[in-house]
Amino acid sequence: MAVGTHSSEDMTNPIVSRRPQDDRIADNIVTALELSIPVDVGSVDVRVNRGEVALSGTVSSLFSFRMAQRIAERTPGVSAVDNDLEIR
């Protein structure tokens, strides 16, 4: 399982400063994804910028897609989720 995390430092706007809370949110989402047995995460990238989460990469099923979305939405500190995961 390859899961990547990125916070505001990695976002396209270089002016945005790195926020420790974004790092914590990303880490919490990745941990929950790794512990969630039904979510077979093949390659997921988790990016967080000011509480807004962007999920990208691939998962193996619609169920995994929905679980990843739900995990991200229920993570404390998350204000929005953009789920761009592909099912393969």
Secondary structure, DSSP 8 states (H G I E B T S, - for coil): -EEEEE-GGGSS-TTS---HHHHHHHHHHHHHHHH-TT--EEEEEEEEETTEEEEEEEESSHHHHHHHHHHHHHSTT--EEEEEEEE-
